[in-house]
């Protein structure tokens, strides 16, 4: 029977003046936690549309989270192997 796993990602967004900060936090079943951060800056001449800053900051946080998770996986593979892991990039 297949095993189902659930990993959760929480995203926290804060905005100060024209800067939006986002943090994406991934928790796995084995209590591993990986975080990514992203920032978006609004040009003073642009219209104030907070959703756009949120989207950019969150996308950047998730990209950063992805890089950190890949790094964790590579480290785990290398710890179990004598060969260097291929990241596929």
C-alpha positions as CSV (number, residue, x, y, z in Angstrom):
1,X,0.0,0.0,0.0
2,X,1.4,3.5,-0.9
3,X,2.5,5.7,1.9
4,X,1.0,9.2,1.9
5,X,3.0,12.1,3.4
6,X,2.0,15.6,4.1
7,X,4.4,18.5,4.1
8,X,3.2,22.0,5.0
9,X,4.4,25.3,3.8
10,X,3.5,28.4,5.8
11,X,4.0,31.8,4.2
12,X,4.4,34.9,6.3
13,X,4.2,38.3,4.6
14,X,4.9,41.8,6.0
15,X,5.0,45.2,4.4
16,X,6.9,48.3,5.4
17,X,6.6,51.4,3.3
18,X,7.4,50.2,-0.2
19,X,9.0,46.9,0.7
20,X,7.3,43.6,1.1
21,X,9.0,40.7,2.9
22,X,8.0,37.1,2.7
23,X,9.2,34.0,4.5
24,X,8.2,30.5,3.3
25,X,8.7,27.8,5.9
26,X,8.4,24.1,5.0
27,X,7.9,21.4,7.6
28,X,8.2,17.7,6.8
29,X,6.9,14.6,8.6
30,X,10.3,14.0,10.2
31,X,10.4,17.6,11.8
32,X,12.8,19.0,9.2
33,X,12.3,22.7,8.6
34,X,13.6,24.6,5.7
35,X,13.0,28.3,5.1
36,X,13.2,30.7,2.2
37,X,13.0,34.5,2.1
38,X,12.0,36.9,-0.6
39,X,11.7,40.7,-0.9
40,X,9.9,43.0,-3.3
41,X,10.5,46.7,-3.6
42,X,7.9,49.1,-5.1
43,X,9.2,51.9,-7.2
44,X,8.0,55.2,-5.8
45,X,6.4,56.0,-9.2
46,X,4.3,52.8,-9.4
47,X,0.8,52.6,-8.2
48,X,0.3,51.1,-4.7
49,X,-1.0,47.6,-5.4
50,X,0.0,45.4,-2.4
51,X,-1.0,42.2,-4.1
52,X,1.7,42.6,-6.7
53,X,4.4,43.0,-4.0
54,X,3.0,40.0,-2.1
55,X,3.1,37.9,-5.2
56,X,6.7,38.9,-6.1
57,X,8.0,38.5,-2.5
58,X,6.3,35.1,-2.1
59,X,7.5,33.8,-5.4
60,X,11.1,34.8,-4.5
61,X,10.7,33.2,-1.0
62,X,9.5,29.9,-2.6
63,X,12.4,30.0,-5.1
64,X,14.8,30.5,-2.2
65,X,13.1,27.7,-0.3
66,X,13.4,25.4,-3.3
67,X,17.2,26.1,-3.5
68,X,17.6,25.4,0.2
69,X,15.6,22.2,0.0
70,X,17.7,21.0,-3.0
71,X,20.8,21.7,-1.0
72,X,19.5,19.7,1.9
73,X,18.8,16.8,-0.4
74,X,22.2,17.0,-2.0
75,X,23.8,17.0,1.5
76,X,21.8,13.9,2.5
77,X,22.7,12.0,-0.7
78,X,26.4,12.8,-0.3
79,X,26.3,11.7,3.3
80,X,25.0,8.3,2.1
81,X,27.2,8.0,-0.9
82,X,30.9,8.2,-1.9
83,X,29.9,9.9,-5.1
84,X,29.0,13.6,-5.5
85,X,25.3,14.1,-6.0
86,X,24.1,15.4,-9.4
87,X,21.6,18.3,-8.7
88,X,20.2,18.2,-12.3
89,X,21.0,21.9,-12.8
